[in-house]
Amino acid sequence: MAQYGRIEIHLADLLEKSGLSKNKLCHRAEMQRTQINGYCNNTISRLDIDVLARLCYALNCEINDLLEYIPPDQKDAD
């Protein structure tokens, strides 16, 4: 999978900038804390578009604030 790059989730950074606690985000986005932790720690394996919409709504951000595509290292591709 690394040959295609990866998606990085910046939820922890957005939470810190917003000043919201994980508990408040759970309430606003109607999500479980374990799910929030998975997104904060980049440990999820599949993105859910409904969850992404909830996070963007709750944090008043754009999807490109939340997600970043990291291309593969050119040395790894050769």
Secondary structure, 3 states (H helix, E strand, C coil): CHHHCEEEECHHHHHHHHCCCHHHHHHHHCCCHHHHHHHHCCCCCCCCHHHHHHHHHHHCCCHHHHEEEECCCHHHHC
